Amino acid sequence: MELSPRKRLNFDNTEIAFRNKSNSDLNSAYWLFKAIGSNFLTKVGPPVTNFFLRTGLPIKSIIKATIFKQFCGGETIAECKHTIEQLSLGRVGTILDYSVEGEEEEEVFDFTCEEIIRTIERAEGDPRIPITVFKITGIGRFALLEKLDARQALNDTETAEFERVRQRCEKICRRAYEKNVPIMIDAEETWIQKTIDELALDMMRLFNREKLLVYNTYQMYRHDKLADMKADHLIAKESGFILGVKMVRGAYMEKERKRAEEMGYPSPIQPDKASSDRDYNESLRYCVANINEVGFVCGTHNEESCRILANLLDEQQIKHNHPHVYFAQLLGMSDNLSFNLSDADYNVAKYVPYGPVKAVLPYLFRRAQENTSVAGQTGRELSLIEKEKKRRKL
């Protein structure tokens, strides 16, 4: 039996965490997280950036050399080659994530559908790209999904429009099935999530009968999602397919609480962080206990949750690299988790967003805001970088 993760895992080992970063890369990350920590990127960044983009001034090259370089792989799949190679040196996989969002036109939805399929085709046969991902709002109009979630009747035009959304979703998942490349469907806002959940379960019924291909995402900062995940597991058992789960804490807390208050309904968000942590860690225990029927991706930057899962696998004598278990973090964040986990033989992959610089700006500023809002995240990143700089005598 393998050594316990407590003896093997050391999330403070910066030599492993940053061994593929040059001194220049390390220094660039240091100054970027300094800027994030000062709230510059979260408060001043968006309006200043949008101003420069509107006036045509050359800010794109500055963004691409700084925040874009830290959190994105490139503007195209081909440009992600270097990131894929660098991650694979540390035995960390790449999740290609086409991060263009907020579009409305059918032509854009068709293009996005084909681009997601290109990520699947790029991943085929390449163990360095073990999983792919997409958002339903990348292939369908937000307001249409919102109307469906509200259980409002669609007119004939909208019915045809949603059928196109469903066809795009099935086309993507079918290609993933044909190419044997797992694909995750990301979670989004609560007021469109029921429709997304239904689509995800439909895709699992079609493509998860023989093997684990499609995953749905459960945001555990919602007080109802642990129960939903367990209910979906029962559906999967009764229907004869493998449940694919990606558990995250969540990404829309401020927006969710504000909308609930403005519209006068109970907040869907947990009352406090401890409740989110409790449900998240319980979801890990549940999935490990049902590992033959559930495959899951532990999407987290939380050290405690990573340790809990690592220990659970050892307690149950489950191989570190069991195909039904993955850890995942975002590119540019928590390298101390990703690379130390992979060094201990766990399956690990990083989300690698890509797309035109201007189109992925909303994603980039969310990353900056996430680092600022999550207690201690920026400080943790900075302290680890500082530790490695000291070790290298930079």
N, C-alpha and C positions, 0 to 999 in steps of 0.2 A: 504493500500500500504506500501511496505517496506521503511525503511529509506534509504536516498540516500547514495551511496557509499562514497561520500565525508565525511559524518558524521561517517560512520562505518569503512571504510578502513583506516588503518594506516600502511603503509609499513615500518615504522621505529620501529614497535613493535617487539623487539627482544625476548621478553619473549614468545610470541606466535611462532615466527619464529624458535626458537631453543629449544622449551620446551621438545622435544623428544631426544635431544642430551645430553649425559652425559658430565660432566666436562672434562673427558679425550678426548671424541670425539671433543669437542669444542677447546681444546688446540691443538689437532692434526690438525684440519682444519686451525687454526691460523698459525701454522708453515708452513703448505703446501702452503697457499696463500702467505705467506711471500716469500717462495722459488719461486713461480710463478712470483710474483711481481719483483723479482730480475733478471728475465729472465733465471735463472739457468735451469729450466725444459725445456724451449723452445730452448735454444741454446746448452747447454752442455748435457742435458738429453738424447736425442735420440742417438747420437754417443756413449756416455758412456754406455748406456743401451745395445745397440746392441753389443758392444765389450764384455761386461760381459756375455751376452747370448751366443755369439759364443764360448767363452772360457769355458763355463760351470760353471762359478763362481756363487755362490748362491745369485743372485740379485733378483730372483723371489719373495722370501719371503719379501724383502724390498719393492718392488713395490706393492705387494699385501697388505701390512700393511699401505701404504701411499696413493699414487695417485689412485691406484685401489680401495681401500676402500672408498675414497671420491666420486669417479665418477661412480663406477660399483657396481652391486648387488651381483656378485659372478661369479664363473666359469661355473655353471650349473643353470638350472631353480630351482632345489632343494635348491641350495645355496642362492638363492634370497629370501628365505622365511623370513629371519629376516628383510630385507629391506622392503618387502611388509607389514609386520606387523607394523614396525615402522612408515611407511608413513600413514598407515590406522589409526593409533592412532590420527593423525592430520587430518583425513578425506581427505587425498590426495591419489589418485589412483596410480597404477603402470602400466606403459607401458613396458612390457617385450621386450627388443630389443637385438636380437642376433647379436652381433657387430663384427663378423668375416668378413673380407673384403679382396679384392685383390687376390682372388683365380681364377684359370683358368680351373680346371678339371671338367668334367661332373659328376664324382663321388661326388665331393665336392658340386656341385650345387644340386644334388639329396639329399645329406645329409642335406644341408641347408634348402631346401624345407620342408623336414620332420621335421626339428627342429622348423621351423616357425609354422608348423601345431601343434607341441607339445605345443608351447606357446598359441595357440588358445584353445587347449584342456584343458590346465591348467587354462585358463581364464574362461572357461564355467561355468556359475552359480556362479562365485565369483565376487561380486561387487567391490572388492578391485582391480581388474584388468579390468578396463572398456574398454580398447582399446588395440589393438596390432599393430605391425608395421613390415614392411620389405622393403628391397631395391631390385630393379630389378637386380642390379649387384651382389647380393648375389646368384641369381639363373640363371645368364646368363653372358656370356663373354663380357667384356667391348668393345673389338675391333669389335665384331659382332654388338653390338648396335650402335657403331660409324659408321659402314658401312651403316646400315639401315638409320640412321639420315642423312647421306650424300646422300641418295637416290641412292646408288650404287647397281647394280644388284648382287644378291647373287647366288653363284653356288649351285648345288644340295645338296652338303654336308652342306653348310651354311643354306640353306632353311630348311632342316631337323633339324638342330641345333636350329634355331629360333622357329620352331614349338614346340620343347621340352621346350624352355623358356616360350612360351605362355601357354603350358599345365601345367607347374609348377605354373605359375601365377594364372591360372584359378582354379587349384586344391586347392591352398591356399585360394583364395577368396570364393570358393564353401564351403570349410570346415568352414570358418568364417560365411557364410550364414547359414549353417546347425546348427552351434552351437550358433548362434545369438550373435556373438562377433565382433564388428566393427574392421576394419583393415585399417591402413594408408599405402599408398605407398609413400616412401620418394622421394624427388627431388634429382637430381644429376647434373653432369656437363651439360652445355648447349648443347654440341655437341653429347649428347646421349638423351637429354630430350624429344625431339619430339616423339621418339619411346616410351618412358616411359609414356608420356601424352596419347598417343593413346591407349596403353594397359590399362591405368587406366580408360579411358572413356568406353572402351569395357567392363571392369569389372563392372562399374556402370550400364551400360545398362542391363547387366545380373542380377545383384544382388541388385540394389538400387530401384527397382520398388515398392516394398511393404514397405520397411524400409531403414533406413540409415545404410549401412554396409561398403562401400568402400569409402575412401577419397584419393584424389590426393593432392600433395603438390605444393604450388606456392611460389616461391622465389621472394619477392618484391624488392630485390635489383637489379632485372632485370627490365629494363624500359618497357618491353612488357607484364609483367605477370598480371598486373591488368586488362588490356584489354583481355588477354586470359581467365582469370577467368570469366569475364562478358560474353564472347562469349560462354564459356562452360555452363554457366547457361542457356543461350538461347537454346543451344543444348538439355540440360536436360529437359527444359520445353516442347520443341517440341517432344522429344522422350518419355516423360512420366516417368522420373526417378528423384530421389532426387540427387542433386549435393553435394558431400562430399568434403570439402575444408579444408586443413590445410595451414594456411598462416604463413610463416617465413620470416625473412629478407634475409637470405642466408648464405651459408657456404663455397663458393669457390672463393671469390672475387679476391684474389691475383693471383690465378691460371688462372681465367677467363681473367683478364686484360692482363696478360703476354702472354697467347696464342693468344689473339686478336692482340696484338702488333707484335708478331713474325710472324703471318700468314697474317697480313695486312688486317684484316676486322674490322669494327666498334665494339667497346666494347659493349657487351650486358648489362653491368653493369650501373646503374644509375650514373649520373655525380657527385653526392655528397650525403651525408647522409640525408640531408633534403629532397631530392627527394624520397629516400627509405622510410623515415618516412611518407611522404605525401601519397604515394601509399599504404603503409601498413595500415595506419589509415583509408584511404578511403575504403580499402577492408573490414575492420570491419563494417563501416557504411553500405556498400552495402549488406553484408551478414545479418546484423540485419534487414535491410529493407525488406529482402526477406527470413525471417527466416522459413517460412513454406515450402519453396522450396529448401533451402540450409541449410545444417548442417555444422558447422565449428569448428575447433580447432585453437585457438589463441596461436600459439607457439612463445613465446617471453620472453625475460628477460628485456624488456623495461617497466619501471614503467608508463610512460605516456600512452603508448598503453593500458596497463592493466586498467588504470583509465578511458580512453576514452571508452573502451568496457563496463566497469562496469556502467558508467554513461548512455551510450546508452540504456542498458537494462532497467534501471530505467525510463529513459525518455519515452520509449515505453511501460512501464508497463509490461515488460517480466520478468517472474520468474528468480531469480538468478540461479536456478538449472534446467533451461530449457534443455531438452535432446539434443537439437541441438547446444548447446554452451559449449565448454570446453576451459579452460586455460591449457597450458602445459609448463613446464620448464624441464631442465635437472637435473638429480640427482646430488647433490653436489653443485648446484649453485642456487642463488636467492631464498633461503628458505623464505626470508622475503616476497616475492611475493606469493609463493605457499601456505604457511600456513596461511597467513593473508587473502588471497582470500577464502580459504576453510572455515576459521573461519567466514566469512561473507556469507557462504552458496552457494558459486559458485562451479561449477564442476571444479575440478583441478586434473591433473595427472602429474606424473614425468616420463620422459624417464629413464628406468633402464637398461642400457646396461649390458650384461653378455657374457661370453665366456672365453676360455683359456687365461691366462694372456698374453702370448706372442702374441696371435692372435689379442688381442684388443689394443695392444700398439699404433698402428696408431690412433685409436680413442682417447686414453688417451692424447697423445701429441697434438692432435688438440684441445682438451679441454683446455690444458694449454696455447696453442697459442691463442685461442679465448679469454681467460681471459686477456691475455697480450695485444692483439690487439684492443679489444673493449674499447674505451675511458672510463676510470674510473671504469671498471668492477672489477678488482682486488682490487682497493682502496675501492670500495663500499663494497665488501665482507668482507674485513679486518676491515673496520670501524664498520660494524654491529657486527662482532664477538667480536671486542674490547669492544663495548658498552655492549654486553651481559656478557662478562667476568667481566666487571666493576660492572654490576648489581648483578652478583653472588659473587662478591668480590674475584675473582680468581687471 
